[in-house]
Amino acid sequence: MEQSDAVAALAALAQDNRLGVYRLLVQAGPDGLSAGAIADTLELAPNTLTFHFDRLRAAGLVTVRRDGRSMIYAARFETMNALVAYLTDNCCGGAPEQCAPVAACKPSAKRSKQTV
């Protein structure tokens, strides 16, 4: 990924509604969601959503396909993976084995709080 592509992707995600749309599409997986389902879930007006979809598509973060009368949007996981790889390219000062995957760093909701 080139720096200009990383900047475009980060700029597209640097807005509340677009970040919400992208996170919802990531949760939906490769099958994606219809524009109507996204609008309903996020309580966004369709015309506002169209503007946000355009920004996400221009940054290469989402794809769109027609299914009958519906437009189905899906996250482009390869773009997000390339962005994360770009951002962490020189992770931990050249010792990447010290860098845990992001998912492994999340605290478990099932873990109980420890007392000190």
N, C-alpha and C positions, 0 to 999 in steps of 0.2 A: 504494500500500500504506500502510495506517495503521500507526502505531508499535506498537499492540497486536498486529497481525498479524505484524509483524517480530519482536517479542519471542516470540510463540508459536512461530514457525518456528525461531528460533535456539534456544529452549529445547528443542524437539523434537530438534534435531540435536546438542545438547550432551550426548550420551551415546554411548559407544563403539559399542554394538550398533546403535542407530538410525542413527548416522552411517554405519556399515558397510552397513546395509541400503539407505540412500538412495544411497550411492555405487554400489552394485551395480545398483540400478535405473536410475541414470543411464547406466551402461555398457550396460545391456540395451536402452535406447532406448524408443520409444513402445509397443512390443509388450509390454514388461514381462516378468515372470517369475512362475512359480507359487510359492506359499508353500513348497511342498516343496523346490523347487530352491534357494530362498533359504536355507531351514533347512539343507539339505545343504552348500551352499557355505560358509556362515558357521559351520557346526557349532553351531547354536542349537536348543534344544528348541522344538517347535511351540507349546507353551503360552506360553513366554517370548516367542516371536516375535509371537504374537497381541497381547500387551500393547504391544509396540513398534509394530506396525502401527497400532493404535488411536491412539497418540500422534501418529504421522506423518500419519494421516488427519485427525485433529482440527485439526492445524496447516495442513491444505490442501496438504501436500507430496506425497501419493500418492493414487492412485485404486485401486479394486478392482473387478473384474468376475468373474462366475462363468463358467467354461468347463467344462461337464460337471460333474465332481466337484471340479475344481480352482478355487482362488481365484487370480486373476492380479492381481498388483500392478504398478503402473507409476508412475514419477515424474511429477509435474505440473510440467513445465518452465516453464510460465507463472508459477507461484508462485515458483520459484527465480529466474527472471529478474526478477520484480517485487522480490524481496528484494535482489538484487544492485543493481538500479537505486535502490532506497531507500537502501541503504548508501553508494552512490557518487553520490548526487544532487548534492552540492556538491563533487565531486571536484576536487582541485588548486586550491582557493581560487577557484573560478569560471573556471578555464582548463581545461575538460575535454579539449582537444586534447593536453594534456600527459599525460593518463592513458591508458596503453596498455591494450588488452584483456588480461584475465587470462591467456588462453591464449597470447598473444604474449610474456608475461613469463616463461614457464616455460623454464628452460635445456634445450637440446636434449641428449638422451642421446648423440647422434651427434657432438656437438662435442667436440673434444679439449681437454684442459686446456692452458692457456697457461702458459708459464713466465715468471717475472718476472726 
